[in-house]
Amino acid sequence: MIGRNRSDDPIRRRIESLGTSLSLPTVRRALGLLEGEHASGRRGGGDDVMDVRVYEPGDEARLIDWKSSARQGRPMVVQRERRVTSRVWMLMDAGRQMTGMCASGETAGDVAANALRMFAALSLRRSDDISLVFGDSASITRVPFNGGFSQFEHTLDRAMDREWSHDRNIDALLAYARRIRDRDALIVIATDEHALRREHVGTIGLIARTHPVVLIDVATLNPFAPPVGAAVVDGADRRRVPAFLRSAAAAEQVRVHREFNAEALRRELSRYGSRMIRAASSEEMFDEFVRLASLSMTSAAFNQLRAGQQNMGGVR
């Protein structure tokens, strides 16, 4: 069991504050870059006109249509179809390999789960529907969920509180994603850096033709460069890594090889219009998520995000 309900976890407090401290327009911009946007039937965006009405106190000035206002002789507001994703599918690799440790002392599963919480915090703020799916070599399980962010956390914590005894099955998880009929729904796939091979990238490309895709890629502990005072053991047979193998040269080779593979994967996914968020800890994942999301924001929205981070102690 690697999932625990840690209400005192500072990262989880920052994630919750991320969704509550930002205005709805800022949340929409933050998710826009990560997910791609498409037509929905909802009001509030900047695409096809749905109707025109008289300006009312409290309406945003940017919604005023000046041509309509000139014709009517009074301020008129245009209601447009908002381009958003109305459903988010979160697919979690639940193989026992996700119990592997990261340099932060967290398991890969812990970091991946916090990444999903980040998406949930903003998606639920925007009233999106969320489907949570766990997959390993034994089964693919969709976990029922309804409610707000607190309920999502409770549902995810319960789902994580399981025996992680089966191997992963990325092929089955991706096959499940390909069968999702919700065209244009955002698909978030959470796994670690050892799971995907070249053929899997092609499969993700097929999924990305009809859905925006974000890959959560958790970087695990370098076995030849453990934290000071820590011992690294094999996840399968619990044997320790021999001392004579732990050297700076070996650690550097592993680091370079992993970073090369990660960058190659990022480039390949980018060709298909997909994004990857890679980090070795929940804190790094949070910072990377905010950095990517901020790229789509106006300066005013970015300043709001920075202010929210400062209130959470997130800017260093």
N, C-alpha and C positions, 0 to 999 in steps of 0.2 A: 504494500500500500504506500503510494507516494503522495497522495493528495491529502492535505490537512486544512482544516478551517482555521486560518491564522488571521484573526481580525486585527491583531496588533502588528501585522506586517506593514512596514512603512510604504512599500511599493504598492500594495493593494490599496492603501489609503490614497496614494497619489493617483492611482488609476480611477478610483471612484470620484475624486475631485476633478479629474480631467473632464468627465462627462457632465458634471454639475456646474462647473465654473465658467464654461464657455457658452456664448449665445448660440442659438440655433443656426443662424447664418454662418457663423464661424465653424460649427460642427459640419455643416454641409460642405464648406470649402475644404476642410481638413480631410474628409473622406473622399472628396471628388478625385483628387490626384491618385489615390491608392486604388480606387475601384473602377474608374471610368464611369460615365454617366449615360443614361438612356431615358427615353420618354416613359413617364408613368401617368397616371390620371390625376396627379395631385397638383394643387395650386401652389404658387409661390416662387417660380423660377424665372427663366428668361428666354423661353422658347416659343412654342405656338400659342397664339392668343386664345384664351378661353372666354373672356367677357370683359366689358369695360363698365366701370361704375364711378360714381361721384367720390372724390377724395374725402376721407373722414379723418378726424384728429387721431393721431397714433399711427397712421399709415407711413411707410417709409417714403421719403421724398424721391428716391430713385425709381419708384413704381409709377410716378406721374408720367403720363404720355402727353407730351406737349402739343402734338398735332391734334389729338382728340380734345385736349383742353381748349385749344384755339377755336376749334369748330363749335364747341358747346358753350364757350364763354365762361367757363369755370373749371377748376382743377379736376381732372379725370384720372383715375387709376386703372391701369391695364392688369388684369389677372391673366397670368400665363401658366402654361403647363410646366411643371417643375421636372427637371431631368434628374431622377434619383434611382437608386437601387432600393426596392421595397422589401427584399428578403436577403438574408445573409446565411449561407451554409458554412458551418465551422466543422471541418473534418480533422479529427485528432488521431494521430498515430498512437495506438495504445499497446504496441508491442513491448516486450520486456526490455528491449534495448533502450527505451526511454527512461529506464531507471538509472542509466549511466550518469555519472556526476559531471558537473561543470566546475570550472575553476572557482566559482563563487561559493561552492558547497551545496548548491541546489542540484536537484536532478534535472535532466533535460525535460522531463514531463512537467515539473514545476514551472520552468521558464516558458515552455510552450503554453501552458494553461494561463499564465499571466498575460501572454501576448493575446490570447483569445479574449481575456477580460478587457483588454484595451479596445479591441474592436467592438465588443459588446457595449462598453460604456458609451461610445459615440453613436453606435447604430441604434441602441434603444433610446437615446436622447432624441433621435430623429424618427422614432416610432417605427423602425423596421421590424420585421418578423425574423426571428433567429431559429435555425435548426442546428442542433448539436449532434454530431455523429462520431462515435468511437469505433476504431477498427483494428483488429489484429488477425492472426492466422486462424483463430477459432470462430470469429464472428464479426459482422458489421452491425453495430447497434445504434439506432437513432434514439436519443434520449429526449423524451417529451419535456417541453419547457413553455411556460406562459407566465407573463408578469414583467416586472421591472428588473433593474440591475441587481438588487438584493436577492431576488428570486433566482436570477441567472447564476450568481455566485453560489447560492445554496445548491442548485442543481449540478453545477460543475464540481463542487466539492464532493458531493455524494458520488458522482460518476467517477471521480478520481480515487475514491476510497475503495479500491478493488485489488484483487491479486493480479499483478502484472506478470503472469507466468507463461504467456504464449508469445511466440516470435511475432515480429511485425509482418504485415502483408500489404506493402505499398501498392502492389498491382491491384489488389481487390479494392483498396480505398480509392484509387484513381478511377477504377471501373465504376464504382458507385458515383463518383463525381460526374462521369460522362453520362450517366443515366438521369441526372437531374434535369427535369423538363422545364424548370423555371428559367427560361431564357433571360439573360442579362442579370440574373441574381449573382451577387458577389459570392465567390467561393474562396474560403481561407483554409489552406492546408498546413497543418502544424506537424513538424517532424524534426529529426536531428540531421546533422550534416553528413551522416553516413548512409542515409536511406536511399537517396535518388541516384540512379545510373542514367546513362545517356538516353536509353530507350524511354525512360520515364519522362524526360524533358519533352520528347516528341508527343507523348500522351497528354501532357499538360498543355502543349500547343494546340491540340485538338479541342481540349476543353475551353481554351482561351478564345477560340473562334466564336463561341456563343456566350461566354461568361467572362467577366473580369476575374482574374485570379491573383491572389497574394499568397506567396509561400513563406511560412515562418520556418526559418532554418536555425536550429539551436546548435551552437558550437560547444562541443564537449571538452572535457579536460584533456590536455596533452599528457599522455601517460609518462613521457620522459621529462616533464617539467611540472611536477606536482607542487602545490603550495608548500611553503616551509613547514616542516613537521608533519606533513601528511604522507600516508602510505597509499599507493595505488594498487588495487587488486583487480584481477580479471573478473568480469561480471558473471561469467559462466561457471568457472570452477573455483573462484575465490582465491586463486593463487596470487601472490604479490609479484609485481614487476621486479626482476632481479636488479640489484643495485648497480651491477656493472653495465647495464643497459641505459641507466639514467645519466645522461651527459648533456652538456650544453649543445654539442654538435648534433646529437640525435634529436633533441628537442627542437632545434632550429630547422632541421630537415622536415620534421613533421609539421611544424608551423607553416613553413613556406608551401609545402605540398597541399595542405588544407586550404590555405588562402588562395592558391592558384586554382584549385578546383572550385572554390566558392565563387571566385570572380568569373570563371568560365560559365558556371551555372547561371550566374546573374545576367551575363551577356546573352546567353541562349534564351532565357526567359523573357528578357527585354525584347528580343526579336518577335516574340509572340504577343507583345503588349502586356505581359505579366510582370509583377514586381516581387522582389524577395526582400525580406527583412531578416537579417542575420545578427545574432548577438550571443554572447557567452554567459549572460546573466539577465535576470529580470530588470535590473537597473539599466543595463545597456540596451535591452530591448525597448524599454520605455523611452529612453533618450533617442533611439533610432526612429521609433514610431513617431515621436513628436517632430523630429527633424524632417522626415519625409512629408508628414502632413503639412508642415509649415511652408513647404515649397509652393503649395497651391493657394496660399493666403495672400490677401492684400496686406499692406503694411499695418493698417489699423487692426486687422484680425490677428496678425502676427504679434503685435504689441499686446493684444488681449491674452494671447496664448502665453507669452512670456510672463505677463503679470500673474496669470494663473499658476504657472510653474513656480514663480517666486513665492507665492502664497503656500505652495506645497513643499517648498524647500528643494525644488528641482533644478534651479540654475546655480551652477558652481563657477 
